[in-house]
Structure formats: C-alpha cells, structure tokens
C-alpha cells in the first residue's frame, strides 16, 4: 500500500526552492490515490511560526473538481512583493505550496524561500544601549552620536 507521501506530490521546476519577489513559481502536481477525490486544492501561502499569534496569508488557491484517481497538472504562481521569508528566535515567516485532497487527509507540502537574496532574512538581536551611559562605550568626540547628544 502507498504511503501518504506517495499519494500526492508537488514538484517545482528545476527543483528550485528560493524565489525573488514578483518571480513566477512553476511546477507540477501529481496524485496517485485509491479512489477519485471530489476535489484537489493547491495553495500558495505564507504563515508565521513561533511565539505569539499565528498569522496566515493565502496568495493563490486553485482547485480541480473530480480530478480522477491518478493524474498530473502543471501550475504557475506569481509571487507578490512580500512578505519576505524571515527566520528569528521569536517569530519566523515561512512560505509553502500545499496540495490536499477532499475527502481525505493526504497532504503534500513544499516549503520555499521568498527573498531578494535567495535566503530567509535572519532576525538578530540588537544590543541594548543606554544613551546616558558613560565610560568606554561612549562615542568619541566628533562622532555622529556625540554631535547628536545634548551638551552638558
């Protein structure tokens, strides 16, 4: 018997998984099911993961009614300007293309990166700096920070 991963498949053109804003994603979906599903749904979306409320943004959703038990179809989605893929300690923004069938619990998901650099934007920590601190961490005379600091 086929495992659920063999029943639905999302293949991206040239196995590419990193895309820039406004780029077009092309690929093929394939299904090999025991019975004819009522419907197949293919979605492009982003979602947040991490601490706090989860957010989801659906960009494209196409469906195929009565697709037959086996088959394949080409697809293409145009990406928006953003949001970019983000990776952080508290929150991440992830993108995915997902194929599901109804009825049934089978799902195939391909995660992608959307960024002008081809990599997720890494959220780093910003050191806390006390603007009233004195000592070695103070800016030198003539630096932009010292010019902007009120005189004493």
C-alpha positions as CSV (number, residue, x, y, z in Angstrom):
1,X,0.0,0.0,0.0
2,X,1.3,3.5,-0.8
3,X,2.3,5.8,2.0
4,X,0.5,9.2,2.1
5,X,3.7,10.9,0.8
6,X,3.5,8.8,-2.4
7,X,-0.2,9.7,-3.0
8,X,0.3,13.4,-3.5
9,X,3.4,15.2,-4.8
10,X,4.4,18.8,-5.6
11,X,7.5,19.1,-7.9
12,X,9.0,22.5,-8.5
13,X,10.6,23.3,-11.9
14,X,14.4,22.7,-11.7
15,X,13.8,21.7,-8.1
16,X,14.1,25.4,-7.3
17,X,13.1,26.4,-3.7
18,X,14.3,30.0,-3.5
19,X,12.5,32.8,-5.3
20,X,12.6,36.6,-5.5
21,X,9.7,39.0,-5.2
22,X,7.4,39.0,-8.2
23,X,9.0,35.9,-9.6
24,X,6.9,33.1,-11.1
25,X,6.9,29.7,-9.5
26,X,6.3,26.8,-11.9
27,X,5.8,23.2,-11.2
28,X,3.7,20.0,-11.5
29,X,1.4,18.3,-9.1
30,X,0.8,14.6,-9.2
31,X,-1.6,12.4,-7.5
32,X,-2.0,8.6,-7.2
33,X,-5.0,7.9,-5.0
34,X,-7.0,4.7,-4.2
35,X,-10.3,6.5,-5.3
36,X,-11.3,9.5,-7.2
37,X,-11.4,12.5,-4.8
38,X,-14.1,15.1,-5.0
39,X,-11.5,17.8,-5.2
40,X,-7.8,18.7,-5.2
41,X,-6.7,22.0,-3.7
42,X,-3.3,23.7,-4.5
43,X,-2.4,26.7,-2.4
44,X,0.4,29.2,-2.2
45,X,0.6,30.9,1.2
46,X,2.8,32.3,4.0
47,X,2.4,31.8,7.7
48,X,4.1,32.8,10.9
49,X,5.6,30.3,13.3
50,X,7.0,30.9,16.8
51,X,5.7,32.7,19.8
52,X,2.5,34.8,19.8
53,X,-0.5,34.7,17.5
54,X,-0.2,32.6,14.3
55,X,-0.9,34.5,11.1
56,X,-1.6,33.1,7.6
57,X,-1.7,34.9,4.2
58,X,-3.3,33.0,1.3
59,X,-2.0,34.3,-2.0
60,X,-3.3,31.7,-4.5
61,X,-5.7,28.8,-4.3
62,X,-6.7,26.7,-7.3
63,X,-8.8,23.6,-7.2
64,X,-9.6,20.8,-9.5
65,X,-13.0,19.2,-9.2
66,X,-13.4,15.5,-9.9
67,X,-9.7,15.1,-11.0
68,X,-9.7,11.3,-11.2
69,X,-7.8,8.9,-9.0
70,X,-4.4,9.5,-10.9
71,X,-3.0,12.3,-12.8
72,X,-0.8,15.3,-13.0
73,X,-1.2,19.0,-13.8
74,X,1.2,21.9,-14.3
75,X,0.8,25.1,-12.3
76,X,2.3,28.5,-12.0
77,X,2.0,31.2,-9.3
78,X,3.3,34.8,-9.4
79,X,4.8,35.9,-6.1
80,X,3.9,39.3,-4.6
81,X,6.5,41.9,-3.3
82,X,6.4,40.3,0.1
83,X,6.5,39.5,2.9
84,X,10.0,38.0,2.7
85,X,10.9,34.7,4.4
86,X,12.1,35.6,7.9
87,X,13.9,33.4,10.4
88,X,14.1,34.6,14.1
89,X,14.2,33.3,17.6
90,X,10.7,34.5,18.5
91,X,9.0,34.5,15.1
92,X,9.5,33.3,11.5
93,X,7.7,33.9,8.3
94,X,7.5,30.8,6.2
95,X,6.2,30.2,2.6
96,X,4.7,26.9,1.3
97,X,2.9,25.4,-1.6
98,X,0.5,22.7,-0.4
99,X,-1.6,20.1,-2.2
100,X,-4.6,18.5,-0.4
101,X,-7.4,16.3,-1.4
102,X,-11.1,16.1,-0.3
103,X,-12.2,13.9,1.1
104,X,-9.1,12.5,2.7
105,X,-6.2,13.5,4.9
106,X,-3.4,13.3,2.3
107,X,-1.3,16.4,2.0
108,X,1.9,17.3,0.2
109,X,3.8,20.5,1.1
110,X,6.9,22.1,-0.4
111,X,8.4,25.0,1.6
112,X,10.0,27.8,-0.3
113,X,12.0,30.9,0.4
114,X,10.9,34.3,-0.8
115,X,13.6,36.9,-0.6
116,X,15.7,39.1,-2.9
117,X,18.9,37.3,-1.6
118,X,17.6,33.8,-2.0
119,X,17.8,33.2,1.7
120,X,15.5,33.9,4.6
121,X,16.1,37.3,6.4
122,X,17.8,36.4,9.7
123,X,16.4,38.4,12.6
124,X,19.3,39.2,15.0
125,X,19.4,40.6,18.4
126,X,20.1,44.3,18.9
127,X,22.2,45.1,21.9
128,X,20.5,47.4,24.4
129,X,22.4,50.6,24.7
130,X,21.9,53.2,27.4
131,X,22.1,56.6,25.8
132,X,23.1,58.1,29.2
133,X,25.9,55.6,30.0
134,X,29.4,57.0,30.4
135,X,32.7,55.2,30.0
136,X,34.4,53.2,27.4
137,X,31.3,52.5,25.3
138,X,30.8,56.3,24.8
139,X,31.3,57.6,21.3
140,X,34.4,59.7,20.7
141,X,34.4,63.4,20.1
142,X,33.2,64.4,16.7
143,X,31.3,61.1,16.1
144,X,27.7,61.4,14.9
145,X,26.5,60.1,18.2
146,X,28.4,62.7,20.2
147,X,27.2,65.5,17.9
148,X,23.6,64.4,18.4
149,X,23.9,64.1,22.2
150,X,22.7,67.1,24.1
151,X,25.5,69.2,25.7
152,X,26.2,69.1,29.3
